[in-house]
Amino acid sequence: MLFIGNSLTYVNDLPGMISALSAAAGDSPPIETSMVAYGGYALEDHLAQGDAVFAIEEGNWNVVVLQQGPSSLPESRVNLIEYARQFATIIRGVGARPALYGVWPESARINVIDACIENYRAAAEAVDGYYFPAALAWKIGWRMDPTLTLYGPDGFHPSVLGTYTAALVICARARERSPIGLPYRFGAVNLDPAQAHTAQLAAAEALGSLTASVP
C-alpha cells in the first residue's frame, strides 16, 4: 500500500502505524506500506513534482492511497476529483487500485467536516476506488465521547489517537475485518484502553455507513 499525501499522512507516520497494527493483529502477511508525502502538497503538486508517479510505476502495489488537504470548498472538490482521476489512470496502469484517505478540517473550521467527508467520498466514487473515511470516524468518535483528543496541539494535525483512528479505518477496510478488538499497544503506540475502544467503535460505524457504490 503506497500513500501519496502531505503532513496529514506523515505526522505520526500513518503508513508505519498501519503496518505495525497489521503485524500486531497477526495478519499473515501484514500490510506493507510506503509513502511519498511533502508538507502542504495537493495531488496536483505531486503530479507536477514527479516522485509520486515514479513510486507508483516502480513499486508492486495493490493499493495507492491519495490524500491532500481538507478540500471542503466547491472548487477544492473539483480539484480533488480531477487529480484523483489523473492519478487513478496511472495507478490502474500498474494493476493497482486507487483509494482516497478522507481527512478532516482544522479545528477552527470544524463546521465544514461534512463537506470534507462528502468530497472525499465523491472522489473515491469518481475513480471507483476504496474510500477510507477517517474524518467520519473522527466525527462519530466525538459524538460517542466529546473529550476524545483526536487533534494534536496545533488543532489540525492528528494526535496519536487521531492517527490510530485513521489506521483502524484503513486496516479494517483493506482486510475486510472489524476494527473492534484490534491492538492498541504495539510499537510506540500505547493508548488508553477506553479511548482506543471508542476509536474502534467509531471506525466500525464509519465503515458500516459506506454505501454499496464505493466497493
Buried (B, 14 or more C-beta within 10 A) or exposed (E): BBBBBBBBBBBBBBBBBBBBBBBBBEBEEBBBBBBBBBEEBBBBBBBEEEEBBEBBEEBEBBBBBBBBBBBBBEEBBEBBBBBBBBBBEBBBEEEBBBBBBBBBBBEEBBEBBBBBBBBBBBBBBBBEBBBBBBBBBBBBBBEEBEEBEBBBEEEBBBBBBBBBBBBBBBBBBBBEBBBEEBBBEBBEBEBEEEBBBBBBBBBBBBBEEBEEEBE
